[in-house]
Amino acid sequence: MGGRVTGTRHSAVAAQTNGPHPPTRTGRSSIGILGGTFDPIHLGHLALARAARSSLGLDEILFVPAARPPHKLGRPISPATEGEPATRVSRIEIERSGPSYTVDTVAALLDEAARADRPIEVTVILSAESFADLPDWHAADRLVELATIAVAPRPGHPLPEPTALANRLPGLIGRLAVIHGTLPDISASKIRALVAAGRPIDHLVPPRVAAYIEEHHLYREPSTRKDQP
């Protein structure tokens, strides 16, 4: 998920829900969208989901795994959100044919909710790094019309100056929220490197993810890819 186009792939992640999501005082459920490659999903992702729900008062967090290039079909994403309250995993970007952009995902979710007569308010959760690139995303102006943008600073990646970004993306300031709380400094690339080096990752990922990686012999070769945390 993001402002760039992605391909399609299959995933080990199944759609699931881990708790109710009551409507807000406006009668609309507030949904936070957390997208990424989740390769693998780790404790930092789960901490961010909890912080977003607590800081922003969201009813539910929707994990949206991004589509991946065909040559990565053999590396499924490890499921890890079971037991997390008020979370779901969506296959919307994995199953969509053709280009897949965040703005399309948000629009599709809003349309689906409207057709079901269950209107929602959407917040797109971004890391500080992704937030800095937001003005260059596909149809970024439309995205900030459809959704609130929530940014989560993390160690080593301070929040970019919102005013400077707003000069490039009018309307951003009125649609911006900051996620408060201390988040662990964990990255998927670091985890892949540790696995490739034969070092433990139990302190960085949920037990089921560590077991899945071990069972399927994932990340045994050193990774040179730098993607989302």
MDAnalysis code that builds the backbone (N, CA, C; Angstrom):
import MDAnalysis as mda
import numpy as np

u = mda.Universe.empty(687, n_residues=229, atom_resindex=np.repeat(np.arange(229), 3), trajectory=True)
u.add_TopologyAttr("name", ["N", "CA", "C"] * 229)
u.add_TopologyAttr("resid", np.arange(1, 230))
u.add_TopologyAttr("resname", ["MET", "GLY", "GLY", "ARG", "VAL", "THR", "GLY", "THR", "ARG", "HIS", "SER", "ALA", "VAL", "ALA", "ALA", "GLN", "THR", "ASN", "GLY", "PRO", "HIS", "PRO", "PRO", "THR", "ARG", "THR", "GLY", "ARG", "SER", "SER", "ILE", "GLY", "ILE", "LEU", "GLY", "GLY", "THR", "PHE", "ASP", "PRO", "ILE", "HIS", "LEU", "GLY", "HIS", "LEU", "ALA", "LEU", "ALA", "ARG", "ALA", "ALA", "ARG", "SER", "SER", "LEU", "GLY", "LEU", "ASP", "GLU", "ILE", "LEU", "PHE", "VAL", "PRO", "ALA", "ALA", "ARG", "PRO", "PRO", "HIS", "LYS", "LEU", "GLY", "ARG", "PRO", "ILE", "SER", "PRO", "ALA", "THR", "GLU", "GLY", "GLU", "PRO", "ALA", "THR", "ARG", "VAL", "SER", "ARG", "ILE", "GLU", "ILE", "GLU", "ARG", "SER", "GLY", "PRO", "SER", "TYR", "THR", "VAL", "ASP", "THR", "VAL", "ALA", "ALA", "LEU", "LEU", "ASP", "GLU", "ALA", "ALA", "ARG", "ALA", "ASP", "ARG", "PRO", "ILE", "GLU", "VAL", "THR", "VAL", "ILE", "LEU", "SER", "ALA", "GLU", "SER", "PHE", "ALA", "ASP", "LEU", "PRO", "ASP", "TRP", "HIS", "ALA", "ALA", "ASP", "ARG", "LEU", "VAL", "GLU", "LEU", "ALA", "THR", "ILE", "ALA", "VAL", "ALA", "PRO", "ARG", "PRO", "GLY", "HIS", "PRO", "LEU", "PRO", "GLU", "PRO", "THR", "ALA", "LEU", "ALA", "ASN", "ARG", "LEU", "PRO", "GLY", "LEU", "ILE", "GLY", "ARG", "LEU", "ALA", "VAL", "ILE", "HIS", "GLY", "THR", "LEU", "PRO", "ASP", "ILE", "SER", "ALA", "SER", "LYS", "ILE", "ARG", "ALA", "LEU", "VAL", "ALA", "ALA", "GLY", "ARG", "PRO", "ILE", "ASP", "HIS", "LEU", "VAL", "PRO", "PRO", "ARG", "VAL", "ALA", "ALA", "TYR", "ILE", "GLU", "GLU", "HIS", "HIS", "LEU", "TYR", "ARG", "GLU", "PRO", "SER", "THR", "ARG", "LYS", "ASP", "GLN", "PRO"])
u.atoms.positions = np.array([
    [0.845, -1.182, 0.000],
    [0.000, 0.000, 0.000],
    [0.877, 1.227, 0.000],
    [0.499, 2.218, -0.780],
    [1.281, 3.430, -0.818],
    [0.929, 4.265, -2.007],
    [1.739, 5.286, -2.248],
    [1.470, 6.148, -3.368],
    [1.995, 5.597, -4.668],
    [2.802, 4.532, -4.571],
    [3.385, 3.961, -5.781],
    [2.567, 2.761, -6.222],
    [2.679, 2.442, -7.499],
    [1.973, 1.290, -8.038],
    [2.651, 0.026, -7.560],
    [1.842, -1.031, -7.294],
    [2.386, -2.305, -6.885],
    [1.778, -3.399, -7.720],
    [2.417, -4.582, -7.736],
    [1.905, -5.712, -8.493],
    [0.954, -6.523, -7.642],
    [0.639, -7.747, -8.088],
    [-0.261, -8.607, -7.349],
    [0.480, -9.829, -6.886],
    [-0.054, -10.459, -5.818],
    [0.569, -11.666, -5.296],
    [-0.430, -12.386, -4.408],
    [-0.038, -13.582, -3.935],
    [-0.828, -14.308, -2.968],
    [-0.189, -14.108, -1.604],
    [-0.957, -14.380, -0.534],
    [-0.450, -14.151, 0.804],
    [-0.958, -15.204, 1.751],
    [-0.183, -15.439, 2.830],
    [-0.632, -16.353, 3.866],
    [-1.574, -15.674, 4.829],
    [-1.764, -14.377, 4.683],
    [-2.636, -13.644, 5.589],
    [-4.089, -13.869, 5.198],
    [-4.902, -14.273, 6.127],
    [-6.327, -14.459, 5.878],
    [-7.103, -13.336, 6.532],
    [-8.231, -12.967, 5.935],
    [-9.063, -11.924, 6.523],
    [-9.573, -12.415, 7.870],
    [-9.467, -11.564, 8.885],
    [-9.894, -11.964, 10.203],
    [-10.252, -10.733, 11.011],
    [-11.070, -10.925, 12.029],
    [-11.411, -9.835, 12.930],
    [-11.218, -10.298, 14.358],
    [-10.767, -9.405, 15.241],
    [-10.457, -9.770, 16.606],
    [-11.203, -8.897, 17.602],
    [-12.380, -8.458, 17.266],
    [-13.136, -7.681, 18.229],
    [-14.112, -6.761, 17.538],
    [-15.115, -6.307, 18.282],
    [-16.122, -5.423, 17.701],
    [-15.564, -4.047, 17.447],
    [-16.207, -3.310, 16.557],
    [-15.800, -1.939, 16.303],
    [-17.051, -1.063, 16.322],
    [-17.460, -0.602, 17.518],
    [-18.679, 0.187, 17.641],
    [-18.557, 1.510, 16.922],
    [-19.683, 2.097, 16.511],
    [-19.632, 3.369, 15.799],
    [-19.204, 4.509, 16.701],
    [-18.671, 5.556, 16.099],
    [-18.296, 6.747, 16.838],
    [-19.545, 7.532, 17.188],
    [-19.357, 8.652, 17.868],
    [-20.499, 9.480, 18.250],
    [-21.208, 10.056, 17.028],
    [-20.522, 10.112, 15.907],
    [-21.153, 10.614, 14.688],
    [-21.958, 9.529, 13.985],
    [-21.916, 8.307, 14.522],
    [-22.603, 7.202, 13.883],
    [-21.737, 6.480, 12.874],
    [-20.507, 6.911, 12.708],
    [-19.579, 6.286, 11.770],
    [-18.476, 5.579, 12.529],
    [-18.147, 4.368, 12.107],
    [-16.996, 3.692, 12.687],
    [-15.724, 4.363, 12.191],
    [-14.757, 4.518, 13.070],
    [-13.481, 5.120, 12.689],
    [-12.462, 4.019, 12.457],
    [-11.986, 3.935, 11.228],
    [-11.095, 2.855, 10.803],
    [-9.704, 3.414, 10.503],
    [-8.704, 2.814, 11.099],
    [-7.330, 3.177, 10.784],
    [-6.732, 2.159, 9.827],
    [-6.136, 2.636, 8.736],
    [-5.532, 1.746, 7.746],
    [-4.018, 1.753, 7.927],
    [-3.461, 0.587, 8.174],
    [-2.024, 0.435, 8.338],
    [-1.525, -0.475, 7.225],
    [-0.886, 0.107, 6.226],
    [-0.422, -0.664, 5.084],
    [1.076, -0.892, 5.123],
    [1.534, -1.845, 4.349],
    [2.965, -2.125, 4.270],
    [3.208, -3.500, 3.684],
    [4.468, -3.832, 3.528],
    [4.807, -5.164, 3.037],
    [4.703, -6.207, 4.134],
    [4.890, -5.783, 5.404],
    [4.812, -6.699, 6.542],
    [5.634, -7.956, 6.269],
    [6.898, -7.743, 5.973],
    [7.768, -8.822, 5.505],
    [9.024, -8.947, 6.390],
    [8.840, -9.390, 7.674],
    [7.623, -9.909, 8.282],
    [6.921, -8.849, 9.128],
    [5.701, -9.153, 9.530],
    [5.032, -8.318, 10.516],
    [5.753, -8.497, 11.848],
    [5.862, -7.435, 12.632],
    [6.662, -7.528, 13.864],
    [6.006, -6.736, 14.991],
    [6.657, -6.752, 16.152],
    [6.085, -6.114, 17.335],
    [5.946, -4.609, 17.168],
    [6.761, -4.009, 16.320],
    [6.629, -2.586, 16.047],
    [5.320, -2.266, 15.356],
    [4.923, -3.117, 14.404],
    [3.640, -2.915, 13.726],
    [2.476, -3.000, 14.718],
    [2.535, -4.002, 15.593],
    [1.455, -4.182, 16.552],
    [1.418, -3.045, 17.563],
    [2.591, -2.571, 17.979],
    [2.649, -1.436, 18.904],
    [2.080, -0.184, 18.248],
    [2.360, 0.005, 16.965],
    [1.827, 1.154, 16.241],
    [0.303, 1.079, 16.159],
    [-0.227, -0.110, 15.896],
    [-1.681, -0.273, 15.837],
    [-2.310, 0.088, 17.173],
    [-1.714, -0.376, 18.263],
    [-2.264, -0.067, 19.586],
    [-2.172, 1.432, 19.872],
    [-1.035, 2.030, 19.545],
    [-0.844, 3.457, 19.796],
    [-1.834, 4.290, 18.987],
    [-2.093, 3.884, 17.747],
    [-3.033, 4.614, 16.899],
    [-4.445, 4.541, 17.473],
    [-4.841, 3.369, 17.891],
    [-6.180, 3.222, 18.475],
    [-6.327, 4.067, 19.730],
    [-5.292, 4.034, 20.581],
    [-5.353, 4.767, 21.841],
    [-5.255, 6.273, 21.639],
    [-4.299, 6.699, 20.803],
    [-4.036, 8.125, 20.626],
    [-5.131, 8.821, 19.834],
    [-5.671, 8.134, 18.838],
    [-6.633, 8.751, 17.936],
    [-8.077, 8.336, 18.212],
    [-8.272, 7.415, 19.144],
    [-9.625, 6.977, 19.455],
    [-10.276, 6.195, 18.335],
    [-9.501, 5.403, 17.608],
    [-10.037, 4.631, 16.490],
    [-10.774, 3.400, 16.995],
    [-11.795, 3.004, 16.264],
    [-12.556, 1.817, 16.626],
    [-11.876, 0.534, 16.171],
    [-11.136, 0.623, 15.072],
    [-10.574, -0.582, 14.471],
    [-9.347, -0.234, 13.646],
    [-8.415, -1.164, 13.610],
    [-7.241, -1.042, 12.737],
    [-7.333, -2.106, 11.653],
    [-7.173, -1.676, 10.408],
    [-7.198, -2.580, 9.266],
    [-5.783, -2.696, 8.709],
    [-5.180, -3.871, 8.871],
    [-3.869, -4.127, 8.276],
    [-4.082, -4.448, 6.795],
    [-3.385, -3.716, 5.931],
    [-3.545, -3.898, 4.483],
    [-2.192, -4.261, 3.875],
    [-1.899, -5.561, 3.735],
    [-0.649, -5.958, 3.093],
    [-0.604, -5.482, 1.652],
    [0.522, -4.893, 1.269],
    [0.678, -4.394, -0.099],
    [0.919, -5.540, -1.057],
    [0.458, -5.353, -2.277],
    [0.760, -6.320, -3.324],
    [2.247, -6.306, -3.574],
    [2.772, -7.443, -4.047],
    [4.202, -7.579, -4.224],
    [4.516, -8.068, -5.637],
    [5.717, -7.820, -6.124],
    [6.085, -8.286, -7.467],
    [6.011, -9.807, -7.581],
    [5.792, -10.314, -8.807],
    [5.629, -11.755, -9.001],
    [6.800, -12.589, -8.489],
    [8.039, -12.076, -8.540],
    [9.167, -12.887, -8.123],
    [9.211, -13.081, -6.617],
    [8.301, -12.426, -5.873],
    [8.230, -12.611, -4.432],
    [7.071, -13.511, -4.022],
    [6.458, -14.203, -4.980],
    [5.292, -15.019, -4.667],
    [5.607, -16.117, -3.660],
    [6.839, -16.567, -3.639],
    [7.203, -17.658, -2.752],
    [7.481, -17.220, -1.330],
    [7.311, -15.948, -1.007],
    [7.600, -15.470, 0.339],
    [6.328, -14.894, 0.955],
    [5.473, -15.766, 1.523],
    [4.204, -15.284, 2.078],
    [4.415, -14.475, 3.345],
    [3.443, -13.637, 3.656],
    [3.490, -12.839, 4.870],
    [3.021, -13.681, 6.044],
    [3.680, -13.556, 7.167],
    [3.321, -14.332, 8.354],
    [2.140, -13.700, 9.088],
    [1.102, -14.485, 9.381],
    [-0.029, -13.943, 10.129],
    [0.370, -13.685, 11.573],
    [-0.095, -12.586, 12.142],
    [0.314, -12.280, 13.514],
    [-0.671, -11.443, 14.303],
    [-1.805, -11.094, 13.736],
    [-2.695, -10.193, 14.455],
    [-3.734, -10.913, 15.306],
    [-3.751, -12.237, 15.277],
    [-4.720, -12.965, 16.092],
    [-4.482, -12.624, 17.562],
    [-5.544, -12.297, 18.248],
    [-5.435, -11.926, 19.644],
    [-5.330, -10.436, 19.862],
    [-5.034, -9.682, 18.802],
    [-4.999, -8.229, 18.910],
    [-6.431, -7.699, 18.873],
    [-6.820, -6.879, 19.831],
    [-8.210, -6.403, 19.847],
    [-8.511, -5.463, 18.690],
    [-9.721, -5.588, 18.169],
    [-10.255, -4.673, 17.153],
    [-9.312, -4.496, 15.973],
    [-8.837, -5.602, 15.427],
    [-7.994, -5.555, 14.235],
    [-8.537, -6.521, 13.190],
    [-8.285, -6.179, 11.929],
    [-8.598, -7.067, 10.814],
    [-7.453, -7.026, 9.829],
    [-7.356, -8.048, 9.018],
    [-6.398, -8.081, 7.914],
    [-7.180, -8.127, 6.619],
    [-6.876, -7.202, 5.704],
    [-7.608, -7.109, 4.443],
    [-6.732, -7.541, 3.271],
    [-7.325, -8.262, 2.336],
    [-6.627, -8.693, 1.125],
    [-6.928, -7.782, -0.062],
    [-7.483, -6.607, 0.191],
    [-7.982, -5.751, -0.880],
    [-6.915, -5.403, -1.907],
    [-5.689, -5.124, -1.466],
    [-4.639, -4.760, -2.422],
    [-4.002, -5.982, -3.056],
    [-4.028, -7.091, -2.346],
    [-3.479, -8.330, -2.902],
    [-4.354, -8.830, -4.042],
    [-5.665, -8.719, -3.870],
    [-6.598, -9.292, -4.841],
    [-6.981, -8.330, -5.958],
    [-6.656, -7.041, -5.797],
    [-7.004, -6.075, -6.839],
    [-6.133, -6.301, -8.071],
    [-6.759, -6.288, -9.243],
    [-6.005, -6.426, -10.483],
    [-5.538, -5.050, -10.949],
    [-4.421, -5.024, -11.629],
    [-3.908, -3.764, -12.147],
    [-3.233, -2.941, -11.065],
    [-3.019, -1.662, -11.334],
    [-2.341, -0.783, -10.377],
    [-3.109, -0.696, -9.057],
    [-2.362, -0.552, -7.970],
    [-2.974, -0.470, -6.654],
    [-2.384, 0.709, -5.901],
    [-3.205, 1.716, -5.651],
    [-2.772, 2.908, -4.942],
    [-3.573, 3.064, -3.655],
    [-2.981, 3.740, -2.679],
    [-3.661, 3.965, -1.410],
    [-4.989, 4.678, -1.598],
    [-5.013, 5.695, -2.465],
    [-6.245, 6.441, -2.675],
    [-7.350, 5.535, -3.204],
    [-6.997, 4.556, -4.042],
    [-7.994, 3.619, -4.549],
    [-8.508, 2.708, -3.443],
    [-7.613, 2.297, -2.558],
    [-8.002, 1.439, -1.445],
    [-8.966, 2.170, -0.520],
    [-8.645, 3.422, -0.186],
    [-9.519, 4.208, 0.686],
    [-10.879, 4.412, 0.028],
    [-10.876, 4.778, -1.240],
    [-12.138, 5.001, -1.955],
    [-12.984, 3.729, -1.990],
    [-12.342, 2.590, -2.222],
    [-13.070, 1.328, -2.281],
    [-13.685, 0.975, -0.933],
    [-12.948, 1.199, 0.149],
    [-13.465, 0.905, 1.484],
    [-14.639, 1.820, 1.830],
    [-14.526, 3.088, 1.482],
    [-15.615, 4.027, 1.735],
    [-16.858, 3.658, 0.937],
    [-16.669, 3.293, -0.329],
    [-17.800, 2.911, -1.175],
    [-18.485, 1.655, -0.652],
    [-17.670, 0.679, -0.256],
    [-18.230, -0.575, 0.258],
    [-19.041, -0.325, 1.528],
    [-18.514, 0.514, 2.422],
    [-19.211, 0.821, 3.666],
    [-20.510, 1.568, 3.392],
    [-20.478, 2.482, 2.423],
    [-21.688, 3.247, 2.084],
    [-22.765, 2.333, 1.509],
    [-22.356, 1.405, 0.647],
    [-23.333, 0.477, 0.060],
    [-23.977, -0.402, 1.126],
    [-23.199, -0.723, 2.173],
    [-23.720, -1.549, 3.267],
    [-24.454, -0.719, 4.310],
    [-24.581, 0.584, 4.048],
    [-25.229, 1.512, 4.980],
    [-24.536, 1.495, 6.338],
    [-23.201, 1.369, 6.300],
    [-22.378, 1.425, 7.507],
    [-21.238, 2.408, 7.257],
    [-21.544, 3.687, 7.188],
    [-20.517, 4.678, 6.839],
    [-19.353, 4.665, 7.824],
    [-18.175, 4.924, 7.285],
    [-16.960, 4.915, 8.100],
    [-16.166, 6.194, 7.880],
    [-15.305, 6.489, 8.829],
    [-14.299, 7.530, 8.693],
    [-12.941, 6.831, 8.643],
    [-12.116, 7.194, 7.690],
    [-10.861, 6.491, 7.459],
    [-9.669, 7.363, 7.841],
    [-8.725, 6.762, 8.551],
    [-7.449, 7.397, 8.866],
    [-6.334, 6.530, 8.298],
    [-5.491, 7.109, 7.462],
    [-4.353, 6.394, 6.898],
    [-3.151, 6.628, 7.808],
    [-2.579, 5.552, 8.325],
    [-1.470, 5.626, 9.280],
    [-0.154, 5.490, 8.520],
    [0.710, 6.487, 8.684],
    [1.984, 6.504, 7.969],
    [3.148, 6.638, 8.935],
    [4.273, 6.087, 8.545],
    [5.519, 6.351, 9.261],
    [6.007, 7.743, 8.876],
    [6.939, 8.272, 9.655],
    [7.490, 9.590, 9.349],
    [8.137, 9.605, 7.971],
    [8.779, 8.489, 7.589],
    [9.431, 8.424, 6.284],
    [8.415, 8.504, 5.149],
    [7.330, 7.731, 5.268],
    [6.302, 7.748, 4.229],
    [5.598, 9.094, 4.180],
    [5.390, 9.694, 5.340],
    [4.726, 10.992, 5.407],
    [5.506, 12.055, 4.652],
    [6.824, 11.993, 4.736],
    [7.655, 12.974, 4.046],
    [7.477, 12.902, 2.537],
    [7.129, 11.708, 2.028],
    [6.954, 11.517, 0.581],
    [5.517, 11.723, 0.126],
    [4.608, 11.987, 1.049],
    [3.185, 12.020, 0.727],
    [2.821, 12.944, -0.438],
    [3.389, 14.156, -0.556],
    [2.990, 15.018, -1.677],
    [3.275, 14.410, -3.048],
    [4.191, 13.438, -3.113],
    [4.531, 12.812, -4.398],
    [3.689, 11.580, -4.692],
    [2.800, 11.201, -3.790],
    [1.968, 10.019, -4.001],
    [0.942, 10.261, -5.109],
    [0.498, 9.176, -5.692],
    [-0.544, 9.241, -6.711],
    [-1.824, 9.831, -6.113],
    [-2.356, 10.887, -6.745],
    [-3.612, 11.532, -6.329],
    [-3.595, 11.867, -4.843],
    [-2.482, 12.425, -4.364],
    [-2.348, 12.749, -2.947],
    [-3.397, 13.761, -2.498],
    [-3.731, 14.717, -3.379],
    [-4.748, 15.709, -3.016],
    [-6.102, 15.059, -2.777],
    [-6.441, 14.071, -3.595],
    [-7.690, 13.343, -3.419],
    [-7.643, 12.512, -2.137],
    [-6.491, 11.935, -1.825],
    [-6.346, 11.111, -0.629],
    [-6.650, 11.909, 0.635],
    [-6.128, 13.148, 0.724],
    [-6.363, 13.937, 1.925],
    [-7.792, 14.466, 1.986],
    [-8.501, 14.427, 0.871],
    [-9.930, 14.745, 0.906],
    [-10.741, 13.595, 1.492],
    [-10.289, 12.374, 1.218],
    [-11.045, 11.197, 1.623],
    [-10.719, 10.726, 3.032],
    [-9.502, 10.990, 3.498],
    [-9.061, 10.393, 4.754],
    [-8.232, 11.361, 5.582],
    [-8.242, 11.140, 6.880],
    [-7.290, 11.802, 7.763],
    [-5.941, 11.112, 7.605],
    [-4.868, 11.872, 7.684],
    [-3.517, 11.315, 7.616],
    [-2.914, 11.362, 9.011],
    [-2.555, 10.209, 9.549],
    [-1.940, 10.131, 10.869],
    [-0.493, 9.696, 10.708],
    [0.406, 10.404, 11.354],
    [1.828, 10.118, 11.213],
    [2.397, 9.689, 12.556],
    [3.281, 8.719, 12.521],
    [3.888, 8.172, 13.731],
    [5.401, 8.352, 13.677],
    [5.934, 9.345, 14.387],
    [7.389, 9.482, 14.462],
    [7.998, 8.270, 15.163],
    [9.230, 7.938, 14.821],
    [9.927, 6.880, 15.530],
    [11.389, 7.263, 15.660],
    [12.121, 6.603, 16.552],
    [13.516, 6.974, 16.794],
    [14.325, 7.069, 15.501],
    [15.022, 8.193, 15.338],
    [15.850, 8.391, 14.153],
    [15.118, 8.950, 12.967],
    [13.797, 9.091, 13.074],
    [13.001, 9.593, 11.956],
    [11.990, 10.606, 12.489],
    [12.417, 11.820, 12.758],
    [11.515, 12.830, 13.304],
    [10.444, 13.225, 12.295],
    [9.383, 13.798, 12.818],
    [8.275, 14.231, 11.978],
    [8.704, 15.381, 11.070],
    [8.492, 15.273, 9.758],
    [8.798, 16.390, 8.866],
    [7.946, 17.605, 9.211],
    [8.389, 18.768, 8.801],
    [7.650, 19.993, 9.068],
    [6.338, 19.998, 8.283],
    [5.189, 19.917, 8.971],
    [3.905, 19.835, 8.264],
    [3.635, 21.030, 7.360],
    [4.044, 22.221, 7.788],
    [3.767, 23.409, 6.980],
    [4.451, 23.329, 5.625],
    [5.699, 22.846, 5.619],
    [6.438, 22.716, 4.365],
    [5.738, 21.731, 3.429],
    [5.243, 20.615, 3.988],
    [4.527, 19.646, 3.158],
    [3.198, 20.213, 2.672],
    [2.553, 21.017, 3.529],
    [1.264, 21.594, 3.146],
    [1.404, 22.576, 1.997],
    [2.576, 23.190, 1.867],
    [2.805, 24.080, 0.732],
    [2.752, 23.308, -0.580],
    [3.106, 22.028, -0.531],
    [3.071, 21.183, -1.718],
    [1.761, 20.411, -1.827],
    [1.040, 20.307, -0.708],
    [-0.182, 19.526, -0.694],
    [-1.258, 20.301, 0.073],
    [-1.926, 21.238, -0.574],
    [-2.948, 22.055, 0.093],
    [-4.018, 21.179, 0.746],
    [-4.448, 21.603, 1.910],
    [-5.478, 20.860, 2.624],
    [-4.955, 19.864, 3.622],
    [-3.631, 19.654, 3.630],
    [-3.068, 18.637, 4.514],
    [-3.230, 19.000, 5.989],
    [-2.975, 20.243, 6.346],
    [-2.976, 20.634, 7.751],
    [-4.305, 20.294, 8.423],
    [-5.393, 20.543, 7.766],
    [-6.696, 20.265, 8.353],
    [-7.033, 18.788, 8.431],
    [-6.206, 17.960, 7.815],
    [-6.474, 16.519, 7.778],
    [-5.354, 15.721, 8.441],
    [-4.573, 16.366, 9.288],
    [-3.372, 15.738, 9.848],
    [-3.539, 15.446, 11.325],
    [-3.096, 14.270, 11.749],
    [-3.071, 13.888, 13.156],
    [-1.723, 13.255, 13.462],
    [-1.291, 13.374, 14.700],
    [-0.023, 12.791, 15.133],
    [-0.309, 11.711, 16.163],
    [0.303, 10.562, 15.979],
    [0.144, 9.443, 16.904],
    [1.170, 9.599, 18.017],
    [0.696, 9.699, 19.233],
    [1.587, 9.879, 20.375],
    [1.879, 8.538, 21.036],
    [2.993, 8.486, 21.716],
    [3.392, 7.258, 22.391],
    [4.790, 6.855, 21.977],
    [5.416, 6.053, 22.808],
    [6.766, 5.569, 22.529],
    [6.683, 4.267, 21.743],
    [7.234, 4.273, 20.551],
    [7.193, 3.093, 19.689],
    [8.574, 2.450, 19.601],
    [8.644, 1.128, 19.562],
    [9.944, 0.455, 19.466],
    [10.589, 0.686, 18.115],
    [11.901, 0.779, 18.112],
    [12.652, 0.986, 16.874],
    [12.968, -0.366, 16.254],
    [12.013, -0.892, 15.507],
    [12.143, -2.206, 14.873],
    [11.874, -2.047, 13.383],
    [12.663, -2.705, 12.569],
    [12.424, -2.679, 11.128],
    [12.425, -4.099, 10.582],
    [11.621, -4.318, 9.544],
    [11.555, -5.629, 8.909],
    [12.892, -6.001, 8.282],
    [13.591, -5.013, 7.732],
    [14.888, -5.309, 7.104],
    [15.898, -5.797, 8.146],
    [15.847, -5.227, 9.346],
    [16.738, -5.686, 10.418],
    [16.420, -7.122, 10.797],
    [15.142, -7.449, 10.879],
    [14.738, -8.812, 11.225],
    [15.208, -9.802, 10.169],
    [15.032, -9.452, 8.898],
    [15.486, -10.354, 7.828],
    [16.993, -10.573, 7.900],
    [17.718, -9.511, 8.200],
    [19.178, -9.632, 8.304],
    [19.570, -10.517, 9.474],
    [18.868, -10.400, 10.594],
    [19.167, -11.232, 11.757],
    [18.904, -12.704, 11.453],
    [17.789, -12.987, 10.776],
    [17.479, -14.374, 10.422],
    [18.549, -14.918, 9.486],
    [18.955, -14.130, 8.507],
    [19.978, -14.569, 7.556],
    [21.300, -14.873, 8.260],
    [21.564, -14.147, 9.347],
    [22.809, -14.348, 10.102],
    [22.675, -15.418, 11.175],
    [21.500, -16.023, 11.281],
    [21.289, -17.078, 12.261],
    [21.117, -16.576, 13.677],
    [20.708, -15.335, 13.838],
    [20.556, -14.751, 15.165],
    [19.081, -14.742, 15.586],
    [18.799, -14.729, 16.884],
    [17.409, -14.822, 17.356],
    [16.608, -13.559, 17.062],
    [15.307, -13.741, 16.859],
    [14.401, -12.609, 16.606],
    [13.185, -12.654, 17.527],
    [13.231, -13.533, 18.538],
    [12.073, -13.720, 19.409],
    [11.651, -12.430, 20.097],
    [12.584, -11.531, 20.327],
    [12.272, -10.273, 21.006],
    [11.719, -9.221, 20.053],
    [11.614, -9.550, 18.769],
    [11.190, -8.581, 17.763],
    [9.878, -8.934, 17.080],
    [9.477, -10.191, 17.146],
    [8.266, -10.642, 16.460],
    [7.423, -11.487, 17.409],
    [6.118, -11.600, 17.150],
    [5.278, -12.497, 17.955],
    [5.743, -13.945, 17.797],
    [5.472, -14.791, 18.796],
    [5.918, -16.188, 18.724],
    [5.467, -16.922, 17.471],
    [4.228, -16.688, 17.026],
    [3.734, -17.388, 15.841],
    [4.500, -16.982, 14.591],
    [4.937, -15.734, 14.548],
    [5.705, -15.277, 13.388],
    [7.089, -15.917, 13.388],
    [7.731, -15.952, 14.556],
    [9.049, -16.590, 14.655],
    [8.957, -18.058, 14.240],
    [7.900, -18.739, 14.695],
    [7.727, -20.146, 14.342],
    [7.468, -20.315, 12.854],
    [6.689, -19.417, 12.272],
    [6.375, -19.488, 10.842],
    [7.641, -19.290, 10.007],
    [8.445, -18.317, 10.393],
    [9.685, -18.056, 9.663],
    [10.610, -19.262, 9.731],
    [10.686, -19.860, 10.915],
    [11.545, -21.034, 11.083],
    [11.015, -22.223, 10.287],
    [9.717, -22.459, 10.355],
    [9.115, -23.604, 9.673],
    [9.274, -23.527, 8.166],
    [9.147, -22.318, 7.611],
    [9.199, -22.153, 6.158],
    [10.562, -21.684, 5.656],
    [11.536, -21.636, 6.553],
    [12.922, -21.289, 6.175],
    [12.999, -19.965, 5.413],
    [12.295, -18.965, 5.924],
    [12.289, -17.662, 5.268],
    [13.545, -16.862, 5.606],
    [13.900, -15.981, 4.692],
    [14.960, -14.974, 4.901],
    [16.335, -15.584, 5.166],
    [16.592, -16.745, 4.640],
    [17.895, -17.370, 4.897],
    [19.015, -16.682, 4.135],
    [18.661, -16.050, 3.013],
    [19.677, -15.322, 2.255],
    [19.674, -13.864, 2.680],
    [20.839, -13.225, 2.757],
    [20.893, -11.818, 3.185],
    [20.007, -10.944, 2.308],
    [19.256, -10.043, 2.941],
    [18.367, -9.142, 2.209],
    [19.045, -7.812, 1.972],
    [18.961, -7.339, 0.754],
    [19.520, -6.014, 0.420],
    [18.390, -5.013, 0.187],
    [17.139, -5.471, 0.349],
    [16.017, -4.611, 0.069],
    [15.734, -3.684, 1.251],
    [15.466, -2.422, 0.989],
    [15.075, -1.463, 2.016],
    [13.627, -1.063, 1.754],
    [12.731, -1.557, 2.595],
    [11.331, -1.233, 2.406],
    [10.770, -0.647, 3.680],
    [9.457, -0.657, 3.803],
    [8.835, -0.038, 4.959],
    [9.212, -0.787, 6.234],
    [9.211, -0.084, 7.364],
    [9.621, -0.688, 8.636],
    [8.782, -1.910, 9.005],
])
